[in-house]
Amino acid sequence: MTKVSTAKSRNRKHCLRALAIVAVAAAIAAGCSAPGGKGQATVNMNLDNKPVKTETIAKHKISDPREQIADVAAISAMDIMPKASGQVTQVMKKRGDTVQAGEVLFQIDSRDAESAARKSQIALGSAQDSLAKSREDMANSRKDLQSAVTRAQEQLDNAQKDYSKARNDYDDGKVTQRQVEQAQTALNNAQMDLQSQQNKLAALDSTNQLAAQVSQVESSQVGLSDAQRALENYDVKAPVSGVLTDFSVEVGSSVSPSVKAGQVQQIDPIKIKAELTEASYQLVKNKQQLTYYTPDNPASKGTAQIKFLASVMSASTKTYPLELEVANADQKLKPGTRVLLQLTTESEEQVVAVPTLSIVREGADSYVFVLQGDTVQKRKITLGRLSDTYQEVLSGVKEGEQLVTSGQHQLKDGQKVEVAKPAPAGGAANPAAEPSKK
């Protein structure tokens, strides 16, 4: 009985194998007889209406603002150079003090200068007194000459009358010829005397007899002015407003015009300096101002105006020098310290970015699929910076377009797709969603 059962089991297996072979042959025959088959089997590989997920392309924060270390420097630095020599008698300021332009920093012993100024003043007074007396004498002399001219004119007029009378009397026989001659002589003498007095007055008016004394007064005035100006040099003053540095003058020490006594650094406004690389230069070349902050207080930020940005790279440093200027009335910024410049703003770091998993990489090139109605378009993109799960896109797509984020590796350019509906709360996405509508 066992042998009979085994034989029956084997027969059933052979029958089933035969039926399978017949079924395969029938399928092949059907394929060969299909229209256009030309004797080859075809398999239906329908790739259209593939379900995909999409995401609206938007801007994302790709990084914090890019920064550059910069140095704080005085807008200008003026050396303190005394204009007089001598011993310091009084010091009004110390190193680190804030000073105003023209404020006295220290004083030099000025007794010799004061004595010279006093002598110059006395000399000027003496010259002025001498000039005043000479002018008075000259005025008196001119007045006397004018009186003499007047008297001579009167004498001439009288002599002219006497001569005329003598001529008339001579014609009438009342006087002799000698008397007429005497009248003529008197007339001639009166004319000569008038001419002499007039010549003296003209000589007085045409000659500047006070020139030497006027020159002496002017010379004395110049001398006094020089002495007073030299006396001012004994009060050493701040050349500009700022912070007093490198100042070590003490009472009793000696100073001279050839030795620097200190320096005043002007810090309002103050300067911020930096050296930019080519990449950093491209970030700021069209800007008018930049944001800065100190490392110890990043929450407090200020704005500095760009005063200079080289358009040509320095041959020695291979960088672009940058200088900014900022008001510093509160003197919070100190020369010699450093700040951080923000080369970009928060808004500039908001860039068009796509999920890194949506990117299809083919060799050195990168692509994404963008939904266009119910089909997809394959776009070549240029990538930028990477931040977590998103990467910046420099070109190829724009904000607001629909990006395929799933199934993109099995898609072809122009293929029809179905957009999966968003998954309900707590559920999974429906892979067989309806196609998107235009």
C-alpha positions as CSV (number, residue, x, y, z in Angstrom):
1,M,0.0,0.0,0.0
2,T,2.8,2.3,0.7
3,K,4.4,1.8,-2.7
4,V,1.0,2.5,-4.4
5,S,0.5,5.8,-2.5
6,T,4.0,7.0,-3.4
7,A,3.5,6.3,-7.1
8,K,0.3,8.3,-7.1
9,S,2.0,11.2,-5.4
10,R,4.8,11.2,-8.0
11,N,2.2,11.2,-10.8
12,R,0.4,14.3,-9.4
13,K,3.7,16.2,-9.2
14,H,4.5,15.4,-12.8
15,C,1.0,16.5,-13.9
16,L,1.3,19.9,-12.1
17,R,4.8,20.5,-13.6
18,A,3.4,19.8,-17.1
19,L,0.5,22.2,-16.6
20,A,2.9,25.0,-15.5
21,I,5.0,24.5,-18.7
22,V,1.9,24.6,-20.8
23,A,0.7,27.8,-19.2
24,V,4.1,29.6,-19.8
25,A,4.1,28.4,-23.4
26,A,0.6,29.8,-23.9
27,A,1.6,33.2,-22.4
28,I,4.6,33.4,-24.7
29,A,2.4,32.5,-27.7
30,A,0.0,35.2,-26.8
31,G,2.8,37.8,-26.5
32,C,4.2,36.8,-29.9
33,S,0.8,37.2,-31.6
34,A,0.1,40.7,-30.1
35,P,0.0,43.6,-32.6
36,G,3.5,45.1,-33.2
37,G,5.1,42.4,-31.1
38,K,7.2,41.1,-34.0
39,G,7.8,37.9,-32.2
40,Q,9.2,39.6,-29.0
41,A,7.7,39.5,-25.6
42,T,6.8,42.8,-24.0
43,V,6.4,43.7,-20.3
44,N,4.1,46.6,-19.3
45,M,6.4,49.1,-17.3
46,N,4.0,52.0,-16.7
47,L,6.1,54.8,-15.1
48,D,3.5,57.6,-15.3
49,N,1.4,58.9,-12.5
50,K,4.1,58.0,-10.0
51,P,3.2,59.3,-6.5
52,V,5.6,61.9,-5.1
53,K,5.8,64.4,-2.3
54,T,6.6,68.1,-2.9
55,E,7.7,71.1,-0.9
56,T,7.5,74.8,-1.7
57,I,11.0,76.2,-2.3
58,A,11.6,79.0,0.3
59,K,14.3,80.9,2.0
60,H,16.1,79.5,5.0
61,K,18.7,80.8,7.3
62,I,21.8,79.2,6.0
63,S,24.2,80.6,8.6
64,D,24.9,83.5,11.0
65,P,26.1,86.8,9.4
66,R,29.7,86.4,8.2
67,E,32.2,88.3,10.3
68,Q,35.6,89.8,10.2
69,I,38.0,90.8,13.0
70,A,38.9,94.5,12.8
71,D,41.1,96.9,14.7
72,V,40.1,100.1,16.4
73,A,42.4,103.0,15.8
74,A,42.3,106.8,16.5
75,I,41.1,108.9,13.6
76,S,44.3,110.9,14.0
77,A,47.3,111.1,16.4
78,M,49.1,114.4,17.0
79,D,52.5,114.5,18.7
80,I,53.0,117.0,21.6
81,M,56.1,118.9,20.7
82,P,57.1,121.8,23.0
83,K,58.1,125.0,21.3
84,A,60.2,126.2,24.2
85,S,63.0,124.8,26.3
86,G,63.1,124.8,30.1
87,Q,62.1,123.1,33.3
88,V,58.5,122.0,33.9
89,T,56.9,123.9,36.7
90,Q,53.4,122.5,36.7
91,V,51.6,119.5,35.1
92,M,47.8,119.7,34.7
93,K,47.0,116.4,33.0
94,K,48.1,112.8,33.2
95,R,48.3,109.9,30.7
96,G,44.9,108.5,29.7
97,D,43.1,111.8,30.4
98,T,40.6,113.1,27.9
99,V,41.7,116.6,26.7
100,Q,40.2,119.3,24.6
101,A,42.0,121.2,21.8
102,G,43.9,124.2,23.3
103,E,43.7,122.9,26.9
104,V,47.0,123.5,28.8
105,L,48.8,120.2,29.6
106,F,51.8,121.5,31.4
107,Q,53.8,124.7,32.0
108,I,57.5,125.5,31.5
109,D,59.5,128.1,33.6
110,S,58.8,131.3,31.7
111,R,60.6,133.9,33.8
112,D,63.2,134.7,31.2
113,A,60.5,135.0,28.5
114,E,58.4,137.3,30.7
115,S,61.5,139.5,31.3
116,A,62.1,139.7,27.6
117,A,58.5,140.6,26.9
118,R,58.7,143.3,29.6
119,K,61.8,144.8,28.0
120,S,60.1,144.8,24.6
121,Q,57.1,146.5,26.0
122,I,59.3,149.3,27.6
123,A,61.2,149.7,24.3
124,L,57.9,150.1,22.4
125,G,56.7,152.7,24.9
126,S,59.9,154.7,24.6
127,A,59.8,154.6,20.9
128,Q,56.1,155.7,20.9
129,D,56.9,158.6,23.2
130,S,59.8,159.8,21.1
131,L,57.6,159.6,18.0
132,A,54.9,161.5,19.6
133,K,57.3,164.3,20.7
134,S,58.8,164.5,17.2
135,R,55.4,164.8,15.7
136,E,54.5,167.6,18.1
137,D,57.8,169.4,17.3
138,M,57.2,169.0,13.6
139,A,53.7,170.4,14.0
140,N,55.0,173.4,15.9
141,S,57.7,174.0,13.2
142,R,55.2,173.9,10.4
143,K,53.0,176.3,12.3
144,D,55.9,178.7,12.8
145,L,56.8,178.5,9.1
146,Q,53.2,179.2,8.1
147,S,53.2,182.3,10.3
148,A,56.5,183.4,8.8
149,V,55.1,183.0,5.3
150,T,52.1,185.1,6.3
151,R,54.2,187.8,7.7
152,A,56.5,187.8,4.7
153,Q,53.5,188.1,2.4
154,E,52.3,191.1,4.4
155,Q,55.7,192.7,4.2
156,L,55.7,192.1,0.5
157,D,52.3,193.7,0.1
158,N,53.5,196.8,2.0
159,A,56.7,197.0,0.1
160,Q,54.7,196.8,-3.2
161,K,52.5,199.7,-2.0
162,D,55.5,201.8,-0.9
163,Y,57.2,201.2,-4.2
164,S,54.1,202.2,-6.2
165,K,53.7,205.4,-4.1
166,A,57.4,206.3,-4.5
167,R,57.0,206.0,-8.3
168,N,54.0,208.2,-8.3
169,D,55.6,210.8,-6.0
170,Y,58.7,210.8,-8.2
171,D,56.6,211.5,-11.2
172,D,55.1,214.4,-9.3
173,G,58.5,215.6,-8.2
174,K,57.9,215.0,-4.6
175,V,60.7,212.4,-4.1
176,T,64.1,211.8,-5.5
177,Q,65.3,209.0,-7.7
178,R,67.3,207.6,-4.7
179,Q,64.1,207.2,-2.7
180,V,62.5,205.3,-5.6
181,E,65.5,203.0,-5.7
182,Q,65.3,202.4,-2.0
183,A,61.6,201.5,-2.3
184,Q,62.6,199.1,-5.1
185,T,65.2,197.4,-3.0
186,A,62.8,197.0,-0.1
187,L,60.3,195.4,-2.5
188,N,62.9,193.0,-3.8
189,N,64.0,192.0,-0.3
190,A,60.3,191.3,0.8
191,Q,59.9,189.0,-2.3
192,M,63.1,187.1,-1.4
193,D,62.0,186.7,2.2
194,L,58.6,185.4,1.2
195,Q,60.2,182.9,-1.2
196,S,62.6,181.7,1.4
197,Q,59.8,181.0,3.9
198,Q,57.7,179.3,1.3
199,N,60.7,177.0,0.4
200,K,61.2,176.1,4.0
201,L,57.5,175.1,4.4
202,A,57.6,173.1,1.2
203,A,60.7,171.3,2.3
204,L,59.1,170.5,5.7
205,D,56.0,169.0,4.0
206,S,58.0,167.0,1.4
207,T,60.4,165.5,3.8
208,N,59.3,162.6,6.2
209,Q,61.5,163.6,9.1
210,L,59.7,161.0,11.3
211,A,60.4,157.9,9.1
212,A,63.2,156.7,11.4
213,Q,61.2,157.1,14.5
214,V,58.1,155.4,12.9
215,S,60.3,152.5,11.9
216,Q,61.6,152.3,15.4
217,V,58.1,152.0,16.8
218,E,57.1,149.4,14.3
219,S,60.2,147.4,15.1
220,S,59.4,147.6,18.8
221,Q,55.9,146.4,18.2
222,V,57.2,143.4,16.3
223,G,59.6,142.6,19.0
224,L,56.9,142.8,21.7
225,S,54.6,140.6,19.6
226,D,57.4,138.0,19.2
227,A,58.1,138.1,22.9
228,Q,54.4,137.6,23.8
229,R,54.0,134.8,21.3
230,A,57.1,133.1,22.7
231,L,55.7,133.6,26.2
232,E,52.6,131.6,25.1
233,N,54.8,128.7,24.1
234,Y,55.6,128.1,27.8
235,D,52.0,126.9,28.2
236,V,52.1,123.6,26.3
237,K,48.6,122.9,25.0
238,A,46.7,119.9,23.4
239,P,46.9,120.2,19.6
240,V,43.5,118.4,19.1
241,S,40.8,116.9,21.3
242,G,41.3,113.3,22.3
243,V,43.0,111.0,24.7
244,L,46.4,111.8,26.1
245,T,48.9,109.0,25.5
246,D,52.7,108.4,25.8
247,F,52.7,111.2,28.3
248,S,55.3,111.1,31.1
249,V,56.1,114.7,31.8
250,E,56.8,115.5,35.5
251,V,57.4,118.6,37.5
252,G,61.1,119.4,37.5
253,S,61.9,117.6,34.3
254,S,63.3,119.4,31.3
255,V,61.8,119.6,27.9
256,S,62.9,120.9,24.6
257,P,61.5,121.4,21.1
258,S,63.4,118.4,19.7
259,V,61.8,115.8,22.1
260,K,58.2,114.6,21.9
261,A,56.4,115.0,25.2
262,G,53.4,112.9,24.4
263,Q,50.6,112.3,22.0
264,V,46.9,113.1,21.7
265,Q,44.8,110.5,19.9
266,Q,41.5,111.8,18.4
267,I,38.9,109.2,19.2
268,D,35.6,111.0,18.4
269,P,34.9,110.0,15.7
270,I,37.1,106.8,15.8
271,K,38.3,104.5,13.0
272,I,37.8,100.8,12.4
273,K,40.3,99.1,10.1
274,A,40.3,95.7,8.5
275,E,42.0,93.7,5.7
276,L,39.6,91.9,3.5
277,T,40.1,88.8,1.4
278,E,38.8,88.6,-2.1
279,A,35.6,86.8,-0.9
280,S,35.0,89.2,1.9
281,Y,35.6,92.2,-0.5
282,Q,32.8,90.9,-2.8
283,L,30.4,90.9,0.2
284,V,30.9,94.5,1.1
285,K,32.0,96.3,-2.1
286,N,28.6,97.9,-2.8
287,K,27.7,98.7,0.8
288,Q,27.8,102.1,2.6
289,Q,27.9,100.9,6.2
290,L,28.5,97.8,8.3
291,T,27.3,96.5,11.7
292,Y,30.0,96.0,14.4
293,Y,30.1,94.8,18.0
294,T,32.7,94.1,20.7
295,P,33.4,90.5,21.6
296,D,32.6,91.1,25.3
297,N,29.2,92.6,24.5
298,P,27.7,91.0,21.3
299,A,24.2,92.1,22.2
300,S,25.1,95.8,21.8
301,K,25.7,96.5,18.1
302,G,26.5,99.7,16.3
303,T,26.7,100.9,12.7
304,A,29.9,102.3,11.1
305,Q,30.1,104.2,7.9
306,I,32.5,102.9,5.2
307,K,35.0,105.8,4.5
308,F,37.5,103.9,2.4
309,L,37.6,100.5,0.6
310,A,40.4,99.8,-1.8
311,S,39.2,98.7,-5.2
312,V,42.6,97.1,-5.9
313,M,44.2,94.4,-3.9
314,S,47.4,95.4,-1.9
315,A,50.4,93.9,-3.6
316,S,52.1,93.3,-0.2
317,T,49.3,91.9,1.9
318,K,47.1,90.5,-0.9
319,T,44.1,92.0,0.8
320,Y,41.7,95.0,0.4
321,P,42.2,97.7,3.1
322,L,38.9,98.8,4.6
323,E,38.4,101.8,6.9
324,L,35.2,102.8,8.7
325,E,34.3,105.8,10.8
326,V,31.9,105.8,13.8
327,A,30.9,108.5,16.3
328,N,32.4,107.8,19.7
329,A,31.2,110.5,22.0
330,D,30.9,108.1,24.9
331,Q,34.4,106.8,24.2
332,K,33.4,103.1,24.5
333,L,35.7,102.2,21.7
334,K,39.3,102.5,22.6
335,P,42.3,102.6,20.2
336,G,44.2,99.3,20.2
337,T,41.1,97.1,20.9
338,R,39.3,94.9,18.4
339,V,35.7,94.5,17.2
340,L,33.8,92.1,15.0
341,L,32.4,93.4,11.7
342,Q,29.4,91.8,10.2
343,L,30.1,91.6,6.5
344,T,26.5,90.3,5.8
345,T,23.2,91.0,7.5
346,E,20.7,88.6,9.0
347,S,18.4,89.0,6.0
348,E,21.3,88.3,3.6
349,E,21.8,85.0,5.2
350,Q,18.2,84.0,4.4
351,V,18.8,82.3,1.1
352,V,16.9,80.0,-1.3
353,A,17.7,76.5,-0.1
354,V,16.4,72.9,-0.7
355,P,16.5,69.8,1.4
356,T,19.8,67.9,0.8
357,L,17.8,64.6,0.3
358,S,15.9,66.2,-2.6
359,I,19.1,66.6,-4.6
360,V,20.0,64.1,-7.3
361,R,23.7,63.9,-8.0
362,E,25.1,62.7,-11.3
363,G,28.8,62.8,-11.3
364,A,29.9,66.4,-10.6
365,D,26.5,67.8,-11.4
366,S,23.5,68.3,-9.2
367,Y,19.8,68.2,-10.1
368,V,16.4,68.6,-8.6
369,F,12.9,67.9,-9.9
370,V,10.4,70.8,-10.0
371,L,6.7,70.2,-10.3
372,Q,5.1,71.8,-13.4
373,G,1.4,71.1,-13.4
374,D,1.1,67.3,-13.3
375,T,4.6,66.7,-14.7
376,V,8.1,67.2,-13.4
377,Q,11.0,69.2,-14.8
378,K,14.6,68.2,-14.2
379,R,16.7,71.2,-13.3
380,K,20.5,71.5,-13.0
381,I,21.4,73.6,-10.0
382,T,24.4,75.3,-8.6
383,L,24.9,74.7,-4.9
384,G,26.3,76.9,-2.2
385,R,26.6,76.6,1.6
386,L,25.3,73.7,3.6
387,S,23.3,74.0,6.8
388,D,22.0,70.9,8.6
389,T,19.4,69.3,6.3
390,Y,19.3,72.2,3.8
391,Q,21.7,73.5,1.2
392,E,21.9,76.9,-0.5
393,V,20.9,77.0,-4.2
394,L,22.8,79.7,-6.1
395,S,21.0,79.1,-9.5
396,G,18.5,76.8,-11.1
397,V,15.4,77.2,-9.0
398,K,13.6,80.1,-7.5
399,E,11.5,80.8,-4.4
400,G,7.9,79.7,-4.6
401,E,8.4,76.8,-7.0
402,Q,7.2,73.2,-6.0
403,L,10.2,70.9,-5.3
404,V,9.9,67.1,-5.5
405,T,11.2,65.7,-2.2
406,S,10.4,62.0,-2.5
407,G,10.8,59.5,-5.3
408,Q,13.0,61.8,-7.3
409,H,15.6,59.2,-8.0
410,Q,13.2,57.2,-10.1
411,L,11.8,60.1,-12.1
412,K,12.5,61.3,-15.6
413,D,12.4,64.8,-17.1
414,G,8.8,65.5,-18.2
415,Q,7.3,62.5,-16.4
416,K,3.7,62.7,-15.1
417,V,3.3,62.3,-11.4
418,E,0.7,62.3,-8.6
419,V,1.3,64.5,-5.6
420,A,0.7,62.7,-2.4
421,K,-1.7,64.3,-0.1
422,P,-0.3,65.5,3.2
423,A,-0.5,62.8,5.9
424,P,-3.3,63.4,8.4
425,A,-2.3,64.1,12.0
426,G,-1.0,60.9,13.5
427,G,-1.2,59.0,10.2
428,A,0.9,58.2,7.2
429,A,0.8,59.8,3.8
430,N,-1.5,58.3,1.2
431,P,0.7,57.0,-1.7
432,A,-2.2,56.9,-4.1
433,A,-3.3,60.5,-3.9
434,E,-5.1,62.3,-6.6
435,P,-2.9,64.2,-9.2
436,S,-2.3,67.9,-8.5
437,K,-4.5,70.4,-10.4
438,K,-3.0,73.2,-12.4
